[in-house]
Amino acid sequence: MNRTEKKFLETVRTRDLAGKNDRVLIAVSGGPDSMALLHLFHAAMPVLHIRIGVAHCNFRLRGAESDSDESFVRAACEELGVDCFVKGFDTQDLSVLWKKSIEETARILRYGFFSELLREQRFSRVATGHHVNDNAETILFNLFRGTSVPALKGIRTRHGSIVRPLLLFHKKEILDYLLEKGIAYRTDSSNLCIDHDRNFIRNRVIPLIEERFKSKLMPSLQRMSEHAAELEEFLELHFDNLVASRPGLSPDGGSIDIRELHALTLFERKEILKRALREFDAKVDARVLQRLVDLLERQSGRSVPLSSALLVVRDGDLLRFVVRGAGSAGEGDRVIPEVNSGS
């Protein structure tokens, strides 16, 4: 094994990303990152005592180029003797139907396909090719969009069944590995344009910052990512313990005790409200949270409509989360008696 393969093996082992008898599904687009990931896993497979397979999504967004990517991935898997699972999607049509961006639609379809393969083909892990540069893009994207400090953690090395073994690798390391091993890959022409925010950050913002502050951006963002992840871990434990010790802060009965909220700091109130909104699949941003905090100081009967489906009402000493029915406002409304946190 060469130096890159040894580093990859050490990362997988020390971070417990895959182990003996695991079946790892590798997301392969045909680009440099995913092709490096495929070959690194293939090289480490005998040592880790795992089995691997490949998932490829054809989003049909680039015509013949998308179909050529699919053929390329199929051929690469056949050469390595790896099972290849391919699914095509009418992404453009679905994005219109779902009223979502192309990027969000593709993400939903991609991870839905992965879940399907985990369930039907009994894979235990899904590995994606995100690396240090991707993490930097994500942190900057979240920063520019406006986000909380914990959200600056960027991309997680492991999230449920999803693992990202290349998250400690720089793009240059990946390209050098492909060159050294003579591994072919495809180039997605859409990645070169700057129409999308992420592409603009990747192709314009990051190179400009690195030109001015040489070799400082990536290490700084990596440290920020690690510190934010540590903070998020601390906060998750704190709020789990807080809600467990004060049942009135849980929205499971469709409401939160305002007196319990008033006993907290402003930061804690907002975090509790943020958790509650996520239970109801509601949009969470700084403006919404401030409106709910202000509602705590208003008189009983005042409300904040968050969407056509959700209304938050101050009812005496309770903050009620009301799911609107099919009737007119105030008619057919109901309070959810129980929330399924897994939904």
N, C-alpha and C positions, 0 to 999 in steps of 0.2 A: 504493500500500500504506500502511496506517496504522502507527502506532508498534509495536503488538503484532506485526503481520505482519512488520515489518522485524526486530524482535528475534528472532522465530521463524526467519526466513531466515538471520540471522547465526549463530544457535545451530546450525542444521543444517549450515551450511557449515564453521564453525570446528571443530566436533566430528566432521566427516566422517560424519554420520548418514545422508546420502543424497546421491547425485551423478548425473551425467549417465547416462541410459539405465537407471537403477535402476527396478525395479517395486516400489513400496512398498504393502504390505498394511496397512491401518489397522484396528485393532480398535475397533469402534464398538458400544457398548451402547445408545446413545441418550441417555445422561446428559450433563451439561454438559461434562465434561472431554473425552470422546471426540468430541462434536459440535464442540467448539472445535478439536480436533486435525484433524478431517476438513476443516473450512473453512480452517484455516491451511495445510494441505498443498495444498488446492485452489487457494488464492490464490498459493502459492509454486511451484506446478507448472510454469508457463511459464518461470520464471526458473531453476529447478533442472534443467529438461529431464528430468523424470521422469514416470512413469505411476503412477497410484494405483488401488487397489481396496479394497473394504471386506469385513471378516469380521464376522459377527454370530452370537453364540451364544445360542440360546434354551434356557435350562436348565429351563424348565417348572416353576419353583418358586413362581410367583405367579399361576398360572392365567391368567385373561384379561388381567391386567396384563402378563405376559410376552409374550403374543401381540400385544398392542397395541404393545409396544416393538419387536417384530420388524416390524410393519407400518409403524411410524414410520420406522425405519431404511431399510427398502426404499423408502419414498416420498422420503426425503431424498436417497438415492443416485440415484434416477430423476431427480429435479429437477436434480441436479448432473451427470448423465450419467456416473456412476461405476458400475463393475461391483460387484455386491453378492453375496457368498457367505454363505449362511445354513445353519446346521445345528442341529437340535433334539436335545436329550438328555433321557433319563429319569434326571436327576441323583439324585433321591431314592432310587430303586431301586438305582442303581449304588453309591451311598455305603454302603448296607446290604450289598450283595454284596461290595464291596471292603473293608468294615470301616474306612472312612475318614470324616472329617468332610465335611459338605456343601461347605465352603470348599475343602478339599484336593481333593475329587472334581471340583469345578468347575474348579479350576486345572489338573488333569491333562487334563480333557476340552478345555478352552480351548486349551492349548498343543499338544495332540495335533492339534486341528483346524488350528491355524496351520501346523504342520509338514507336514500333508497338503497344504495349499494352496501352501506354498513349493515342495513337490516336484511337485505335479501342475499347478499354474498358473504355475510358474516365476517366482514373486515372489522378490526378492533381500533384502528387509527386511520386518520386521513392526514396526509402530509402535504403542505403547500410550500412553495418556493420563496416566500417572503424573506428579505434579507435586510441588512443594516440600512441601505439606502431607502428601501420601501418604508421602513419604520420612521426614518427622518421625514419623508414625504407626508406620512400620516400625521405625525406630530405637528408639522407646520400647517397642514390642511386644517386640523382641529383648532389650532391656535388662531388662524385667520378667520375661521368660521365663528369662533367664540365658543369656549368650552370651559368646564371646570378644571381645577388643577389635577385631580386624579385622572381625568381623561387624557392628560398629556403623557400617560404611560405608553401610548401608541399601540403597537401590535403585541399581543402576548405570545410567548414561546409555546404555551399550551393553554388551550381553552376547550374544556370538555374532551371530545375525541379528536379535536383538531390539534396537530402539532406542526411546529415551524422550525425545523432543525437548522436552517440557514440564517437564523436571525442574528447570529454573531459573525456572519460572513459579509464582507464588503463586496460590492459589485465587481470590483477589479479582481478580487480573489476568484470569483466565480468564472469570469471571462478567461483568466489565466489558466484555470483548471481545464476548461473546455479546449483551449489552445494546446495545452500540454498533452492532453489525451486524444486530441484529434476528433472531438465530438462535434457533430454538425448540429445546427439549430436553425430555427426560423426567426425572421424579424417581422414583427407586427407593424405594418406601416402606419397604423392609426396611433401608435405610441409616439410618433414623431411630431404630430400636430400639437398645437397649444390651445385648442378650442375648449377642452375640459380643464377644470381647475387643477386636478392632479398632474396632468401633463405639463401645464404651465409652471407648476412648482418644480417638477422634475427637470424640465428642459430650459427654464429661464431663471427661476428664483435661486435654486440651489447652486447652479454654476456661478451665478453672479456673487453670491455670498462667499463661496469657496475661493473665488478669484481674489476677493478682498481679504478674507480671513483664512489663509491657507491652513489646511489640516486641523481646523478648530471646530468646524460646524458639526461634523458627524460625531466626534467624541463628546461634545457638549450635549447634543441632543440625546445621545445614548445614556449619558449620566442622568439627564432630566427624566428620561423614560424609566430608568431603574428606580429613581427616587419617587416618581409619581406612582409606580406600581407598588412600592413599599407603603406609601401613604394610603393607597386604596385598600391594601390588605388590612392595615390598621383600622381604617374607617369602617370597613365591612364588619370586622369583629366588634368594634365599639357599638355600632348601630344594631347588630344582632343581639348583643347583650342588653342594650338599652330597651329595645322593644320587648325582649323576653321578660325584663324586670318590670315593665310598665305596659300591661296589655292594652291600656287605653290608647296607645300610640299605634296599634296595629289596625289597618283598614279592613281586616278580615270580616268584620260585621257590617261593612258598608259605611263606617264612620270612624272619626278620630276625636278623642276627648280634647277640647280646646284648652282646658285647664292644664292638662299634661304638657301640651305644646308650649304654653306660656312659661312653664318651669324650665324650659330649655334655652340655650343660646340661640341667636338668630341663625347661625350656621346650621345648628342641629335641627331647628324647625324646618329649614329649607330642605335638608337632606331627608327628613322623615316624609315631608310632602312629596319630594321627588320619588321616593320609593313607592308611595301610595299611588301616584299617577302612573307609574310603570305597571303596577298591578292591574290597572284599568286600561292598559295599552294607550294611554293618552300622551300627547306631545309634551315634552319637557324642555323648557328653556328658561332663561333668567327672567324674562318678562312675565311668563305664566307664574313662576314661583313667587315673584314679588306681588302679583295680584292676589294670590292666595294668602300670603303673609299679611297683606293689608286687610283682607277679609276677616282675619282673626280679630281685628280691632273694630269691626263694624257691628251694627246692631243685628239682632236675630231676624231672620227672614231675608237678608241680603244674599245674593248669589253671584257666582262667576261662571258663565257658560264657557266651557273649554272647547266644545265641538257640538255638532248636531246630535251627538250621541251621549255626551257627558256634561252634567251640570254639578257644580259644587255649591252647596247651600250651607249657610250658618243657621243652625237650628238650636237655639239656646246655647248650651255648652258643648254642642257637638258640631263637627264639620262633616256634613253628609255628602257622599258621592252618589249622585243620582243618575242612573242610566235611563235615558229618555226612550219612551215607547214610540209606537207608530203614530200616536195621536198628536194633537196640537200641544204647544208648550204648556206644561202643568197638567196635561191630561194624558193618562196612560204612562206617566213617569213611574219608575220603580227604583227602589234602593236594592242593590244586590245584596242578598243576605249572606252570601258566602263567596269568596274569591278563590279561584283555582290558580295558585301561583305558578303552576306549570304551563299555563296557557300563554 
